[in-house]
Each structure stands twice: as C-alpha cells, then as structure tokens.
Amino acid sequence: MEKENALKIPLREQENLKKLFRMLEQNGMAAEKKQVLQMADYIDDMETKMEMVLKDLKEMREQISGIENQEIRAKAEQIVAKVSERAEEAGRQLGILKKTFLVRVGQAVRAGKEKGREALAGMVNTLHLSGMMIRVQRLLQSAIGSTDRGIEKLADMAEEMYEAKRHLKNAGRALTGKKVEKTAGRDPERGLVFETQRLMFQSMAILQNMERKTGDFLERMEHLTEQESTPRPSVRETIRALKSDRTAVSEPAQKHKTEPVRG
C-alpha cells in the first residue's frame, strides 16, 4: 500500500529523485541532471494526460448508460469498450515505465553513495528507458487508431438510425465555435450518441499529443546517445598512453566501444 501511494506522488517530489539531483550537482553533472529532470517531467505529464483520457472514457460510459434503445446501447458499449481496452493498455505501460524509472533512480543513488561518480554516471544512463518508451508510443498509436475507428462507427450508427447528417454537421460547427443550425424533433438518444462522439474526439486529441511528445522525446534521447558514444579518453587512459605507444594504439580504442545502457 505504501509503495502504491508513493507512485501517486509527482516524480519531482519523490525523495530518491531529490537525492539523485543533489548527488549529480555535487559531482558537477549538470547535463545528466537536466536529462533526468526531463525524463521525470515527461512521465508526470504523460500520466496526467492519461488520467484525462480515462476520465473521458468514464463519461462516455455514463452517456451510453442513458440510451434506452437496447440495440443502440449495446453497439455503443462495444465501441467504447474497444477504445477503453487500447487506452488502458497504454496507461498500464506508462505505470510500468514510472515504476521502473523509480527503481533505477534508487539504484543510481545507491551506486553513487557506494562506488562514486563513475558508477553514478553508468546508472544514470540506464534511466533513459528508450525501449519502454517505444512500447508506450506503439500502444498510444494503437489507441489512436481504435478511437478514430470508434468515432466513425458512432457516426455511421447515428446516420443509419437517426438521419444524423444535419446533426453531425452541427456537431462540427459547435466544435469550431460556429452558430448551430436549428433542427426539428431531435431525439434525446441521438444527443447521447453525439456527446459520446464528442468525448472521443477530445480523447483522441490528447492521445495524439501524447504520441507526438513521446516521439519527440525519443528523438532527443537518440541524439544525446549518439553524442555520448563519441570516444573520449579518460585521464587514466591518457597517462597509460603516454607510458606506452602500444597502449595508446590498442587499449583506449577497446575501452570506448561500449554504448550507454538503454532501457
């Protein structure tokens, strides 16, 4: 229970992350601190946006429950259930990403205390978690596709059963701030279907924002990894090179082929 409650605390306020920031500052690792901070902010922002999507899905289910026509309600429930399945799967992966990040933050703090700066730098590299972020991105893409198809199915259902062309046009006018045209004899159940569709549009926009943000973040991380993989001999290796021409040729080249650990 204590661990679950801890996961609800924003990452910037997590005690281990504060310790890591202090440790990075003390070791003159400003660039590493910036990277870790960006990762923490990314995860917190994604979690907030996912909560908004899940809230919209809850509202969708509430709207559908008010539809009296059993056939229409059943179809709408199937559509929303499919969207929920995809969105919740992405949400679970985000939760795994956050838990893994926190575990590795703790490991980085311990490594810094016990083994010093070099071990700290190595553990900070494991906080990138790019593999897990790619999984999040793919699940978000799947959720976006499912939501887009759900919107189309709701539109088709409304058009078939309620002569909805004029109402769909008005829904679009309302979303863009234009004046809504009056229609006669509007069915209240039709309004519930359209409200569900509006919420789906809203959720899809959030999911698209999350997917773009993940893609942009992955590109920045890839660029940083490419920069970090450039061979840079350490002071110790430079001293060895001065002592032996043979060491200068072979040893440094071997030591700098290892790329940073990725998540």
Disulfide bonds with the S-S distance in Angstrom:
none
